[in-house]
Amino acid sequence: MTDEILQRYRESIDNIDASVIYMLAERFKITKAVGEHKAKTGLPAADGGREKRQIERLRRLATDANLDPEFSEKFLRFIIDEVIRHHQKIKEGG
């Protein structure tokens, strides 16, 4: 026996998850280009000031969206750390 309401919720969740993955993929395409630009111009892989501003901005957006700002910061920090790792690899020629 299938719960139709639960099934509709799960379909929506699946659609949202797919959108999140595609949005992350697009974000990482752009950050790869940023990393290549930084490597060519001799800029550092990390930009602490930019990271701080982004985290503050995302915490405000999360609050406005009724999402836990602590969660949003952890999520963004994970993404930023991964982007920096990619930028360092690009800078090292990898």
N, C-alpha and C positions, 0 to 999 in steps of 0.2 A: 504494500500500500504506500502510495506516494503522497506526501503532504505538498499540495500545489502551492500554497503560500510560501513555504520554506524553499521550494524549488525556484520560485520567482526571485526571492531574495538572493539565493545563491547564484542565479544567472546574472543578476545585477552586480554582485560582488565579483564574479568572474570577468565581466565587462570592464569594471573599474580596474581590476588587477591588470588586465591587458593594456588598458590606457596608461597606467602608471609605468609599466615596462617600456612601452613605446616612448613615453615622455622622457624617461631616464635615458633611453638609447639616444634620443635626439639631443638631450643635454650633454651626454658624453661625447657626441660628435663635435659639438661646439667647443667643449672644454679641451678636446684633443687639438683643435685648431688653435686655441689659446696657448696650449702648451708648446706647440710648434713655433708660434710667434715669439713666445718668451725665450725659447731656446735660441732662435735666430738672433734675437735682439739682446741677449745676455741678461734678461730679467730673471729674478729668482723664481723658483717653482711655487713658492708659497708667498702669500701677501696677507700678513696678519691683520692689517687695517681693513682690507676688503672682507676678510673672513668675519671679523668682529661686526662690521656693518651688516653683512648678510644675515648673520645669526640674530642680531637685534631686529632686523626687518622681518625675518621669518617668524620670530617669536610674537611680534605685533600682529602679523597676519594670522597666526595660529589662534591668538586670543580673540581676534575679530571673528574667526570662523568657529569658535567654540571647540577648538582642539587644544589639548594640553601642550603649552609652550615648551615644557621640559621634553616631551616626546619629540616635538618638532625640532628642537635643538639637537637632540641625540641623532635623529634621522639625518639632518643636514650635516652634522659633524662627520657622520659616517661617509656621506657623499663627498664632502670636502677632502677628507683624508684620502679617499680613493683617487680623487682628481689630482691631489698633490703627488701621490705615488706615481700616477701616470705621467705627470709633468716631469718628475725626476727621472723616470725611465727615458723619456724623450730627450731630455737634456744630456743624458749619458750616452745617447745614441742607440738606445734600445727600443 
